Amino acid sequence: MCEQRYFDDFKVGERFILPSRTMTDALFAAFQLASGDNHPIHYDAEYCRANGMPHMLAHGFQVAIQTAAGAGLFPHMTEASMKGFIEQSSRFVGPVYVGDTLYSTLEIVELKPGRTTGTVRMATRVVNQRGETVMEGSQTYLLRKRPTE
């Protein structure tokens, strides 16, 4: 178990590096099954090649889930203080194909204190194996402040 942290314990600039993931055919198939997405650009390699792409193109949400904080330590260190995941945004700035390896980072960019809680806003960034940014966005969490003793 991680040492528990509260809103007051975080600093702007803290970074959380998430595990890398190579986007395989199996991950594409699992996403298609879970999402119900039926556009061939996301599941038919021959369709993609016939339309000038090197392979299947990842759905934006398939890229966005690579920033799930649960893949890293943040939610484990906030088990006692987490009230909720309250907002998410994503901007997709580059393509992701089968075979690409994605590296995701969350960085605290804003801390807004309230009376008993505070919001932590993190910038999200996903880059591929060539260091090209493919997604950027943000996530906001509501955390309790440290209890007074």
Buried (B, 14 or more C-beta within 10 A) or exposed (E): EEEEBBBEBBEEEBEBEBEEBEBEEEBBEEBBEEEEBEEEBBBEBEBBEEEEBEBBBBBBEBBBBBBBBEBBBBBBBBEEBBBEBEEBEBEBEBBBBBBBEBBBBBBBEEBEEEEEBBBBBBBBBBBBEEEEEBBBBBBBBBBBBBEEE
